[in-house]
Amino acid sequence: MQLVHYRHALLSPKKEDADFLLKQKKDLNDFRPGRVYEALRAILDSKLNKAGMVGAVYVKTDQGVLFEIKPHVRIPRTCKRFCGVILELLGHKCIRDKDTNEILMRVIEEPVTRHLPINSRVVGLSYSSEKLVDIDEYVNSGSDELNLVFVVGAMVHGKISKEYTDDFVSVSNYPLSAQYCIGLICESLEHKWKIF
Ligand SMILES: C[S@@+](CC[C@H](N)C(=O)[O-])C[C@H]1O[C@@H](n2cnc3c(N)ncnc32)[C@H](O)[C@@H]1O
């Protein structure tokens, strides 16, 4: 399984930047990294990931920067430190393991589909979709030959683009957080593959 995770601007503005953004009539909700941080932790800390069943994680910013995060990466334990790592990533285009030199995060070229394995099925999640599914039944009905790729939005406003998706589904009658949706996906797959 791969998870694509979309987010507006990534970095938390400092007080003076926030004042500047407000003067520019920008919405500070578009500059809240906590959402993407929580969503990433929901993926990376899941039993699914610990069992090695998450193939890759991609994040796309509102400015169109796409980056890949290796699923075995140890994400910083605070959002502030996470922001520091992302700043370094955007500056250097990649983050390497200091001991092994392995690339842990890297900026990659669009479109994301060119990085996905053959046999991928891209499933966009949106409260606005008219196709309401039971996520447990949905993941159970898919063949294990298929690589499931879920697209979840971490923005406050707007919704994920249908572009590149093979299916576009709602998983609840209620609007949920990205973190909660990712938890549902991970749990369904953990049940399916009996990961305890
Ligand atoms: C806080 S919402 C983003 C809000 C945005 N206004 C929207 O409706 O997509 C975070 C993300 O969680 C997912 N999501 C939220 N509720 C959902 C639902 N009922 N079914 C499927 N996905 C949902 C969507 O991917 C959404 O982009």
Ligand as a Chemical Component Dictionary entry (heavy atoms), coordinates in Angstrom:
data_LIG
# 
_chem_comp.id                   LIG 
_chem_comp.type                 NON-POLYMER 
_chem_comp.pdbx_formal_charge   0 
_chem_comp.three_letter_code    LIG 
# 
loop_
_chem_comp_atom.comp_id 
_chem_comp_atom.atom_id 
_chem_comp_atom.alt_atom_id 
_chem_comp_atom.type_symbol 
_chem_comp_atom.charge 
_chem_comp_atom.model_Cartn_x 
_chem_comp_atom.model_Cartn_y 
_chem_comp_atom.model_Cartn_z 
_chem_comp_atom.pdbx_ordinal 
LIG C1  C1  C 0  -10.260 18.113 7.204 1  
LIG S1  S1  S 1  -10.616 17.231 5.742 2  
LIG C2  C2  C 0  -10.301 18.457 4.539 3  
LIG C3  C3  C 0  -11.458 19.354 4.469 4  
LIG C4  C4  C 0  -11.927 19.642 3.084 5  
LIG N1  N1  N 0  -12.856 20.760 3.197 6  
LIG C5  C5  C 0  -12.622 18.465 2.423 7  
LIG O1  O1  O 0  -13.857 18.371 2.480 8  
LIG O2  O2  O -1 -11.933 17.608 1.823 9  
LIG C6  C6  C 0  -9.260  16.179 5.561 10 
LIG C7  C7  C 0  -9.354  15.075 4.537 11 
LIG O3  O3  O 0  -9.913  13.918 5.119 12 
LIG C8  C8  C 0  -10.615 13.188 4.125 13 
LIG N2  N2  N 0  -12.011 13.082 4.564 14 
LIG C9  C9  C 0  -12.646 13.798 5.518 15 
LIG N3  N3  N 0  -13.905 13.345 5.694 16 
LIG C10 C10 C 0  -14.063 12.313 4.839 17 
LIG C11 C11 C 0  -15.126 11.423 4.546 18 
LIG N4  N4  N 0  -16.311 11.486 5.163 19 
LIG N5  N5  N 0  -14.925 10.473 3.595 20 
LIG C12 C12 C 0  -13.743 10.390 2.942 21 
LIG N6  N6  N 0  -12.702 11.191 3.186 22 
LIG C13 C13 C 0  -12.855 12.145 4.112 23 
LIG C14 C14 C 0  -10.472 13.913 2.816 24 
LIG O4  O4  O 0  -9.390  13.363 2.079 25 
LIG C15 C15 C 0  -10.156 15.319 3.296 26 
LIG O5  O5  O 0  -9.435  16.020 2.316 27 
# 
loop_
_chem_comp_bond.comp_id 
_chem_comp_bond.atom_id_1 
_chem_comp_bond.atom_id_2 
_chem_comp_bond.value_order 
_chem_comp_bond.pdbx_ordinal 
LIG C1  S1  SING 1  
LIG S1  C2  SING 2  
LIG S1  C6  SING 3  
LIG C2  C3  SING 4  
LIG C3  C4  SING 5  
LIG C4  N1  SING 6  
LIG C4  C5  SING 7  
LIG C5  O1  DOUB 8  
LIG C5  O2  SING 9  
LIG C6  C7  SING 10 
LIG C7  O3  SING 11 
LIG C7  C15 SING 12 
LIG O3  C8  SING 13 
LIG C8  N2  SING 14 
LIG C8  C14 SING 15 
LIG N2  C9  SING 16 
LIG N2  C13 SING 17 
LIG C9  N3  DOUB 18 
LIG N3  C10 SING 19 
LIG C10 C11 SING 20 
LIG C10 C13 DOUB 21 
LIG C11 N4  SING 22 
LIG C11 N5  DOUB 23 
LIG N5  C12 SING 24 
LIG C12 N6  DOUB 25 
LIG N6  C13 SING 26 
LIG C14 O4  SING 27 
LIG C14 C15 SING 28 
LIG C15 O5  SING 29 
# 
